[in-house]
């Protein structure tokens, strides 16, 4: 029995084959599910165990949930939601994920996301720029991967004269937040926390919500510098012109990312939801955000 299932949702056809190629090169013992939301339909691809062809653009959350249900039925111990514009770069990447899951922690880690060699500068308040810790190439050496694991990136100060002062020069350990380009879930996550919030359409807020729900129940969802990949960022969905030309059309009437509905500020002493999952009360106490308990599941 394969112990892990990878699920990818595809709107454009020009990245997914490379993702699958690197997945097979650097990963063992898995199932692969492709949610094909392209207009023309993807060709049959070697290595795909199940291709789901919906009748509309499901959006990120619904598409991933459809795959997750199959992975749960297959009794996969780990379930991975991987963007089609991710490239894996080393056989060591999965070992780093497992090492992170095994870390001693007061609260159990249920989700781990690897770090990307390409870091979007929007995370540091700069739009339209990326920080490439190493320049992109098709293959990386063991020495380069070990360099990433070491975490000393002071060389970037010369490479980028605009590098934000907040960007960490030493980049080690874990961070209690993730951008959901390749989250690896323990199977029990879906029993304890639940599926993705499907009302979030076509995407956005769903990953923040998943993190906040995790921390509300005293578990952790983290990014780890013990595992690295290359994420092109935005090729899956954010380049809307390409995605709309090649993917099933977005249904505008379904658009929804209402964070104030899910996490009413009036329930949380006036605080808007934050991905960290907690706010500081007037008395100085850390309190988990109150949320409307139901998680929306949308019919196909």
C-alpha positions in Angstrom: 0.0 0.0 0.0 1.4 3.4 -0.9 1.7 5.6 2.2 1.1 9.0 0.6 -1.2 10.6 -2.0 -0.4 13.7 -4.0 -3.2 15.8 -5.4 -2.8 18.6 -8.0 -5.5 20.8 -9.5 -4.7 22.0 -13.0 -6.0 25.0 -15.1 -3.1 25.2 -17.6 -1.2 22.3 -19.2 2.3 23.7 -19.5 3.7 23.1 -15.9 2.1 19.9 -14.7 4.2 17.5 -16.6 7.4 18.9 -15.2 6.0 18.8 -11.7 5.1 15.1 -12.2 8.6 14.4 -13.7 10.3 15.8 -10.6 7.8 14.1 -8.2 8.7 10.7 -9.6 12.4 11.5 -9.7 12.7 12.5 -6.0 9.8 10.7 -4.3 8.9 7.1 -3.6 5.8 5.1 -2.8 2.9 7.4 -3.6 -0.4 7.8 -5.5 -1.1 10.7 -7.8 -4.5 12.3 -8.4 -4.9 15.1 -11.1 -8.0 17.3 -11.0 -8.2 18.3 -14.7 -9.9 21.7 -15.0 -8.4 22.7 -18.3 -10.8 23.6 -21.1 -9.3 21.2 -23.7 -8.6 18.4 -21.3 -5.1 17.1 -20.4 -3.6 14.2 -22.4 -3.2 10.9 -20.7 0.0 11.2 -18.6 2.1 8.3 -17.4 2.2 8.0 -13.6 -1.3 9.4 -12.9 -3.3 7.0 -10.8 -6.6 8.9 -11.0 -7.7 11.8 -13.2 -10.9 13.6 -12.2 -12.5 15.7 -14.9 -15.2 17.9 -13.3 -17.9 19.7 -15.3 -16.9 23.1 -14.1 -14.1 25.1 -12.4 -14.3 23.9 -8.9 -11.8 26.3 -7.4 -8.9 25.3 -5.2 -10.7 24.1 -2.1 -13.4 22.0 -3.8 -10.9 20.5 -6.2 -8.5 19.5 -3.5 -11.3 18.1 -1.3 -12.4 15.8 -4.1 -9.0 14.3 -4.3 -8.6 14.2 -0.5 -11.8 12.1 -0.2 -10.1 9.4 -2.5 -6.9 9.6 -0.5 -8.8 9.0 2.7 -10.6 6.1 1.2 -7.2 4.6 0.1 -6.0 5.0 3.8 -3.0 7.2 2.8 -1.0 8.2 5.9 0.0 11.5 4.3 -2.0 13.6 1.9 -0.2 16.3 -0.2 -1.9 19.2 -2.0 0.8 20.2 -4.6 0.5 23.0 -7.1 1.3 22.1 -10.7 4.0 24.8 -10.8 6.1 23.2 -8.1 9.4 21.4 -8.9 11.0 19.0 -6.4 14.8 19.2 -6.4 16.3 16.5 -4.1 15.6 13.0 -2.7 16.1 14.5 0.7 13.0 16.7 0.6 10.6 14.1 2.1 13.1 13.2 4.8 13.0 16.9 5.9 9.2 16.8 6.0 9.3 13.7 8.2 12.0 15.3 10.4 9.7 18.3 11.0 6.7 16.1 11.8 8.9 14.3 14.4 10.1 17.5 16.1 9.5 17.8 19.8 6.7 20.3 20.2 4.1 21.1 22.9 1.4 21.0 20.3 1.4 18.3 17.6 2.3 19.3 14.1 -0.4 18.2 11.6 0.7 20.1 8.5 4.2 20.7 7.0 4.9 22.8 3.9 8.5 22.9 2.4 10.2 26.2 1.7 10.7 27.4 -1.8 14.1 28.6 -3.3 12.0 31.4 -4.9 10.5 33.7 -2.2 7.9 36.2 -3.3 8.8 39.6 -2.1 5.1 40.5 -1.6 5.6 38.7 1.7 7.8 41.6 2.7 5.7 44.4 1.3 7.2 44.5 -2.2 5.0 43.5 -5.1 6.2 42.3 -8.5 9.6 41.1 -7.2 11.0 37.7 -6.2 14.0 36.7 -4.1 15.8 33.7 -5.7 18.0 32.2 -3.0 19.6 30.3 -5.8 19.0 31.0 -9.5 16.5 28.7 -11.1 17.8 25.7 -13.1 16.5 22.2 -14.0 18.8 20.3 -11.6 20.4 21.2 -8.3 23.5 19.5 -6.8 23.7 17.9 -3.4 26.0 20.7 -2.4 23.4 23.3 -3.3 20.7 21.5 -1.4 22.9 21.3 1.7 23.6 25.0 1.3 19.8 25.6 1.5 19.6 23.4 4.6 22.4 25.3 6.3 20.3 28.4 6.0 23.0 31.2 5.8 21.7 33.5 3.0 23.8 36.6 3.7 25.0 36.4 0.1 21.6 37.9 -0.9 22.5 41.3 0.4 24.9 41.6 -2.6 22.5 39.9 -5.1 19.6 42.2 -4.3 20.4 45.8 -3.3 16.7 46.2 -2.4 16.5 43.2 -0.1 14.0 44.0 2.7 15.7 44.4 6.1 13.0 42.0 7.5 14.2 39.2 5.2 16.0 36.7 7.5 19.7 36.3 6.8 19.7 33.1 8.8 16.8 30.9 7.6 16.4 27.8 9.8 13.8 25.9 11.7 10.1 26.3 11.2 7.5 29.0 10.9 4.0 28.7 12.2 2.3 29.6 8.9 2.4 28.4 5.3 1.5 29.4 1.8 -0.4 26.3 0.5 1.6 25.4 -2.6 2.6 22.0 -1.2 1.1 21.3 2.3 1.6 17.8 3.6 -1.2 16.7 5.9 -1.2 13.9 8.4 -4.3 11.8 7.7 -5.8 12.7 11.1 -5.9 16.4 10.2 -9.1 15.8 8.3 -10.7 14.0 11.2 -9.6 16.7 13.7 -9.8 19.9 11.7 -11.9 19.0 8.6 -11.7 19.6 4.9 -10.9 22.9 3.1 -13.5 25.6 3.2 -15.2 25.2 -0.2 -17.1 28.5 -0.1 -13.7 30.2 -0.7 -13.9 30.4 -4.5 -11.9 30.3 -6.7 -9.2 30.6 -4.1 -7.8 32.8 -1.3 -8.6 32.8 2.4 -8.9 29.0 2.3 -5.2 28.5 3.5 -5.5 31.2 6.1 -8.7 29.6 7.4 -7.1 26.1 7.5 -4.2 27.5 9.6 -6.5 29.4 11.9 -8.7 26.3 12.5 -5.6 24.3 13.2 -4.3 26.6 15.9 -7.7 27.1 17.4 -7.6 23.4 18.3 -4.1 23.6 19.7 -2.3 21.9 16.8 0.4 23.4 14.5 0.7 24.0 10.7 4.2 25.0 9.7 6.6 25.8 6.9 9.9 24.1 7.3 13.4 25.0 6.3 14.4 21.3 6.6 12.8 20.7 3.2 13.1 22.7 0.0 11.6 22.8 -3.5 11.2 25.4 -6.3 7.8 27.1 -6.6 7.4 29.3 -9.7 4.6 31.2 -7.8 1.3 32.1 -9.5 1.6 30.0 -12.6 -1.2 27.8 -11.4 -3.8 30.5 -10.9 -2.5 34.1 -10.5 -1.6 34.7 -14.1 -5.3 35.1 -14.8 -5.0 35.8 -18.5 -3.4 32.4 -19.2 -5.5 30.6 -16.6 -8.7 32.0 -18.1 -7.7 31.1 -21.6 -6.7 27.5 -20.8 -8.8 26.6 -17.8 -12.5 26.1 -17.2 -14.1 29.6 -16.7 -14.5 31.0 -13.2 -18.1 31.3 -12.2 -18.3 34.9 -10.9 -21.6 34.3 -9.0 -19.7 31.8 -6.8 -16.9 34.2 -5.8 -16.6 34.3 -2.0 -13.9 35.1 0.5 -15.8 36.6 3.4 -13.4 36.5 6.3 -15.7 38.7 8.5 -18.5 36.1 8.1 -16.3 33.2 9.2 -14.5 35.1 12.0 -16.9 38.0 13.1 -14.8 40.7 14.8 -17.6 41.3 17.3 -17.0 37.7 18.5 -13.3 38.4 19.0 -13.1 41.7 20.9 -13.0 43.7 17.6 -10.1 41.8 16.1 -10.1 40.7 12.5 -8.9 37.1 11.8 -5.2 36.6 11.6 -3.5 33.5 10.2 -1.7 32.9 13.5 -5.0 31.9 15.0 -4.9 34.0 18.2 -5.4 37.5 19.2 -4.3 39.3 22.4 -7.2 40.3 24.6 -7.5 43.6 26.4 -6.2 41.8 29.5 -3.1 40.6 27.7 -4.3 37.0 27.3 -3.8 35.1 24.1 -7.2 33.9 22.8 -8.1 31.7 19.8 -10.4 33.2 17.3 -14.0 32.3 17.4 -15.3 31.0 14.1 -18.7 30.0 12.7 -18.3 26.3 13.2 -19.7 24.9 10.0 -17.3 24.3 7.1 -19.0 24.8 3.8 -19.2 21.9 1.3 -20.5 22.9 -2.1 -22.3 20.5 -4.5 -20.7 19.8 -7.8 
